[in-house]
């Protein structure tokens, strides 16, 4: 979203899963938020915030290309 000619913000949502060697699965839902500023005609990241939370694997399964645990 462009807030003005020199300030903008973006948010990216993502999900993932980690298949541990012991068979446990850690599934997560995350966000990456960036605050941008334009100075001298160049856009640069001014602020970055990344966070994720653990979810049940079934809640994100339909978004993943791989749905079976690693072998």
C-alpha positions as CSV (number, residue, x, y, z in Angstrom):
1,X,0.0,0.0,0.0
2,X,1.4,3.4,-0.9
3,X,0.7,5.9,1.8
4,X,2.3,8.9,0.1
5,X,4.9,9.6,-2.6
6,X,7.7,8.7,-0.1
7,X,6.1,6.1,2.3
8,X,4.7,2.7,1.6
9,X,4.1,-0.6,3.4
10,X,3.8,-4.2,2.3
11,X,2.6,-7.4,4.1
12,X,3.4,-10.9,2.9
13,X,1.7,-13.9,4.5
14,X,3.2,-17.4,4.3
15,X,2.8,-20.9,5.8
16,X,5.2,-23.7,6.1
17,X,6.0,-26.9,7.9
18,X,9.1,-28.5,9.3
19,X,9.3,-32.3,9.3
20,X,11.7,-33.2,12.0
21,X,13.9,-36.3,11.9
22,X,12.0,-37.7,14.9
23,X,8.8,-37.6,12.9
24,X,7.3,-34.6,14.6
25,X,5.8,-31.9,12.4
26,X,6.0,-28.2,13.2
27,X,3.5,-26.2,11.1
28,X,3.4,-22.4,11.1
29,X,1.6,-19.4,9.8
30,X,3.6,-16.2,9.4
31,X,3.8,-12.6,8.2
32,X,6.5,-10.3,7.0
33,X,5.7,-6.6,7.2
34,X,7.9,-4.0,5.6
35,X,7.8,-0.2,5.9
36,X,9.4,1.6,2.9
37,X,10.7,5.1,2.4
38,X,11.7,6.8,-0.9
39,X,14.7,9.1,-0.7
40,X,16.4,10.5,-3.7
41,X,14.2,8.4,-6.0
42,X,15.3,5.1,-4.4
43,X,12.9,2.9,-2.3
44,X,14.6,1.4,0.8
45,X,13.3,-0.7,3.7
46,X,13.0,1.5,6.8
47,X,11.3,-1.0,9.1
48,X,10.9,-4.8,9.1
49,X,8.7,-7.0,11.3
50,X,8.6,-10.8,10.9
51,X,6.5,-13.1,13.0
52,X,5.0,-16.6,13.0
53,X,2.9,-18.8,15.2
54,X,2.5,-22.6,15.4
55,X,-0.7,-24.1,13.9
56,X,-2.1,-27.6,13.5
57,X,-0.6,-29.1,10.3
58,X,-4.1,-29.8,8.9
59,X,-5.0,-26.1,8.9
60,X,-2.3,-25.3,6.2
61,X,-2.1,-28.6,4.4
62,X,-4.2,-27.4,1.4
63,X,-1.7,-24.5,0.8
64,X,1.4,-26.8,0.6
65,X,2.6,-28.6,-2.4
66,X,3.9,-31.5,-0.3
67,X,1.4,-33.0,2.1
68,X,3.3,-36.2,3.3
69,X,6.1,-36.3,5.9
70,X,9.6,-36.6,4.6
71,X,11.1,-40.1,4.4
